[in-house]
Amino acid sequence: MTGDRSDAAVTDSASDVGDQPFDPIDFLETAVQTASHEDVSPMREFLCETLEVHGIEPRVDDGGNVLATRGSADADTHVVLNTHIDTVSPHVSFERDRDGVEAGGSDVIRGRGSCDAKGPLAALLAAFFAVDPIDGRVTLAITPDEEVLSTGAYELVTGDDCPTRDADAVIVGEPTNLDVCTAAKGRFQGTIHLTGANAHAAEPHTGVNAVAALEGVLEAIRTFGDREDAPPTHSQLGAATLTPTVVEGGDATNQVPADCALTVDRRSVPPETAEAFHAALTDQLQTAVPDDIGVEFRFTDRPTPFLEAWDTDPDARVVDLLADAAGGDVRPFTAATEASYFAADAPTVVFGPGVLADDDGAVAHAPREYVQVAEVEAAADALEATLAALLE
């Protein structure tokens, strides 16, 4: 990586793209073998080198995002391509299997990150290099930590030169089996803290049992969606969910517990925001527990906003073009993504090769992660056709 890359120009004309042909499968094979789970630096280095080989000078911003742009800065149409380079456990060794059982005996690439999200990255890069944006502009914006805290994406959207702020469409690469996803639920996490008073378990009436107060809290959670101001069922995403996940309480088996904590997982739907959810749950809890129990709900600490629910009009032009080119369905995405940060700026879709799960179980974030080679190639073709139509 060159020492002054962070200050490099971000715009290259179509004529500046090198003659070196880009093969998304060759790129993907190397990418899967390039570590990016504990430290994304090797993968970011490889991505930047790939861009340079093809005549594009990338920029790495303060958030660790890799940015590159082709076309005119004054173009009427601007499309942003985004995905992430970080991966998660477990480790899955690279393997190219031309008779993969997962693909009915056809070509697959196995390995950590093969479908989430290095396969989508390979397809996005192929389209980025292939288009000739004479009358438009296309920006590649690759983030470093989508799987954890999204600090890169937050830096991207809050910076003075945010690429999505003037975008006409944003395409986020994730494994969707070539379907075009136009919505996703948000995910909020927090803990309900209950406080009472210790006492000997032989004289329980002399204390205030915080664990026993969970009875009212759990009922409040079960009925949270029934309140009058609950968000309506969403046309694409269905109903929001609220799930208790972890409970802690008590210090001794013969003592009335004075403290109890219950962690909850909220999968929100538009238009609910994190702030609105916090206020509504707090109100519900205060009426659900006895007056002698203290109750407080606190979000889990994180340096970036939660990924909130988002949706895009299924009739948006980018949706029609990409669905026609890929031949897939139009549907919601089932996982939280950084598309949440971009959808307020422009019509945003999630798209790419690979699947989160297949008929045999989990694929992404699992020991059997793979992507079909034919899907990567098909995704690249669909993205190229979509970009060409959007930028003409």
N, C-alpha and C positions, 0 to 999 in steps of 0.2 A: 504494500500500500504506500503510495507516495506521501511524503510528509505534509504537503500542502493541499491534500485532497479536499479538506473541509472548506477551502476557499475557492474551489474550482468553479468554473462556469457551469451552469446547469442546463443550458439550452444548446442543442446541436441541430443543425439543419439536416434534412434527409440526405443531402449529398455528402455529409460528413461521415455517414455510417460506413464502416469498412467493408471490404469485399469478402472477408472471412465468413463462410456460411455458418449459421447457428443451427446446431442439432439439439433439440430439447432433450432427447433421450441420452445422448452423450453427457450433456450438462447434468441431467438428473442422476445418472450413475455416479458421477463424481460428487455431486451435492450430498447424496445419501451417505457417502463414505467420509464426508467432511463433518467433524464434530460441531454441534451447535446446541447442546443441552445444558451444559454448565457455563460455557463461555461461547458467545456467538461470533467472536472475533475471527476464527478461521473461516467460517462460512461467509461472513461479511467481506473478508479479504478476497475469497474466491468469486463472490458476486461482483465486486468492484473490478477485479481483473477481467472477468468475462465482459463486462460493459466496455472496458478500455480496449480489449482486443477487437471489439466490433465498432470502434470509433466513437464511443460515447464516454465523455468524462463525467464520472459520478461525483456527487457531493455527499459527505457524511455530516449530518447536523449534530447539534449538541445532545440530542436525544438518542443518538446512535442509529438514526434512520438513514438508509441509502436512498438518495434522490437522483433522478436523471430525467431530462426532458428532451423531447424532439418536437420540432415544428416551430412556428412563429409565436413569439410572446404576445403579439397583437391579434392572434387568431380569434375568430368568433366562437369556435367550439373547442372546449377543453375537456379531455377525458383523463381520469386518474385511475391507474392500476395499482392495486395494493395487495400485499399478503405479508406473511411474517417468516423469519428464518429461524426462530427458536423452536426447539423440539423438547419432548418430555420423556421421562422413563416409561416403560422399560427399554433397555438397549435391545435393538433388533439388528443382527448382522446383515450387511448388504449381500444380496444374492440376485442374480439375473437368471430367471427360470423361463425358458422359452416354451415350456410345457406345463405352465402353472395350473394346478387343480382349481385355484380360485377363479380362473378365467376360462374354465371349461377346456383346459388344455392349450391355452394360448399364452402369449408372452406377458410376464409380470416382472416387476422389480420389487423386491422385498427389502425392508430395512427401516430403521428409525427415521421418521420424517418423510418417508416415500410418498405418503398421501397427505400428510398434515405437517407442513404444507409445501414440501419441495416439488411435488408433482404439479400442483397449481402454479408455483413459481416458474417452473420450466415452461409451462404453457403460456403464461403471461409474458415472459421474456421473448418467446418465439413471436408472439403477436407484436410486441413492442418494436422488435427489430424489423419485422416484415412490412409494416405499414409505411406509407409515404405521405406524411401529414403536411402536404404543401399548404393547404388552406386551414389547417387545424393544429392542435397541440395535444400531445399525450405525455403524461408524467408518470413515471414509475416511482412509487413510494413504498419502500420495504421496511417494515418495523422489526425491532429486535426482541421484544418480550411480550408478545400477545398472550402467551400461555400463563403469564404470571400477573403482572400489574399494569401492562399497557403504558408504561412510562414513555416509550417512543411515540406511540400514537397520540398520547396526550400532548407531548411536545409538538407534534406535527400540527394538530388542530388549534393550538393556542399561540403558535408562533406568528410573527409579523408577516411572514411569507407563506402562510398556510396554503398548500396546493389545492385543497378541496373547496376553499372559500369561493372561488370563481369557477368551479367545475360544473359541467353540464351533465356529467354522469360519473359514478365511481363503481368500479368492478373490483370486488374483494375475492381473492383466490382462497377457496377452501374446498375440501372434498364433498361434492354434491351429486356425484354420479351423473354429471352433465346436466342436471336440472338447474333452473334459474330460480334462486331463492330471493324473495322480496320482503321478508319480514323475519324477525326473531324475537323471542322473549328476552327480557332483561334478567339479570341475576343480582339480587341484593343479599347480603349476609349480615346477620347481627345476633346479639345475645340479649335475652331477657334476664335481668338480674332481680331476684326476689330476696328480701331481707326480713328476718323475724327476730326471735330471741331464743338463745340457748336455755335448756333446762334439762334436768335428769329425766330420762325416759320413764322412770317409775312415777313421776309426777308431771305428765305431759301438759296438764292444764296450766302449769306455772310458766310455760314458755309459749312461743309463737312459731309454729312449724312451717318453715319456708318450703320444704319439700311437699307437704300436704297441699300447699297453695297451688301446686302444679295442676291440680284437678281443674280449677277454674281457668288457668292459663291455656291448657290443652283444649278445653271447650271453646275458649275465645278463638283459638287458632282454627278449630274445625268450622266455626261459623263465621270466620272473617269475611268470606266471600258473599255472605248473605246480607250484609248491612246495606242500608239504603244508598250510601254514597260509594259503594264498591264499583270498580271499573266494569263496564259491560263486557260480555263475551266478545272477543275480537273476531272479525270476519275471517282472518287468515290464521290466527294463532289460538283461537279458542279462549278458554278461561285462564286467568292467573292462578297460580298455586302457592300455597304457603305450607312448608313442611318442617316439623321439628326434627332435628338431626342429631344433636349431641346434648346430653344432660350431665350436670355435675352438682353434687350437693352433699352436705353432711361431712362430719369429721370423725365421729365415733359411733359405734353401733348401739350404745346405750345413752345417747344424747339426742334431745330434740334439736334438729338442725336449724341454725339461724340464717343460713345462706343456701341459695340454689341458683343455678344458671342454666338456661336452656337456649341453645343456638338454633336459629331457624334459617331456612333457605326460602327466599321469595323469587319466583319466576313471574315477572310482571308482563303486562301487555299494555300497549298504548291506550290512553295517554298518561298512564300512571308514571310519576317520577319517584326517585328515591326519597325526596323530601315529603311528597304527599303520602307515600307508604309509611314512612316513619311516624308522621303525625297521626294517621289513621290507626295504626297498630297501638301506639301509645294510648290513644283514647279508649280503644277496645279493652286494653289490659287494665286500665285504671278502674273500669266498672266490673272487671271479672274476678278481682281478688278481694279478700276481706280488708277492712279499713286498717287493721293492725299490721298488714303486710306492706312493706315498701316495694315498689315496682319501678323499674327503669329499663327502657330498651335502648341499646347502643349499637350502632353499626360497627362492624369490624374495621379496625384502623387500616387505612391504605392511603398511599400518597396521590392516588389518581381517582377520578370519579368511577363509580360502578358502571358497568356496561348496561345501559338502560335499554328497554324495549324500543324497537324501531320498525317502521314499515315504509314501503315504497308502493306507489300506485302500480298494480299489476298491468295496467295499460300503458305505462311509460314506454317511450320509444326504445330505450336500451333493453327493456325486458322483451319486447316483441322481436327486436333484431336478434338478440342472443338466443332466445328460445327457438326461433326459426332456424338459426344457423346450427345450433347444437342438436335440435330434435328432441330435447328433453321436456319435462314438465315444468310448470311454474308453481312453486310451493313455498312454504316457510322453511327456514333453516332451524334445525332442532337444537343447536348449541349456541352459546353466546359468542359473539365475535366483535372485533374492532369496527365492524360496519356500524355499530352503535354510535361511534364518535363521528362518523362521516355523513350519516343519513340526514342530518339537519341541514347540511349544506347543498346536497344535490341528490337526485334519484340514485339510489344505491342498491346493488344486487350482489349476492354471493354466488360464486360459480367456480367449478373446477372439476378435474378428474378425481377418481377415488371415492370411497365411501367411508362414513363414520363406522358403519357396521354392515355386515352382510348376513345371509341366512345362517351362517355358522357362528355368529357372535361378533364381538367388538373387533374392529380393524384399527382405527386411529387410537392412539394412546394404549396400544395392546401389543402382546408379544408376536402377533401374526400380521403386523402392519405391512401392507403391500399396495401397489397401484398397477393397473393394467396399462401396458405400453400403448395399446390402441386408444385408450381413453385420453392419455396425455396428448397424443397426436391429434385426436378429434377435438379436444379442448383448444389446442393451439389454432387449429383451422377455424373453429367457431369464433374465437376471440379476434383473429385477424379479420374475418369477414365483418364482424360487428364494428370493430374499430374503423375499418375502411368506410363503412356506411355512415357512421357517426361523424367522421372527419371530412367527408367529401364536401 
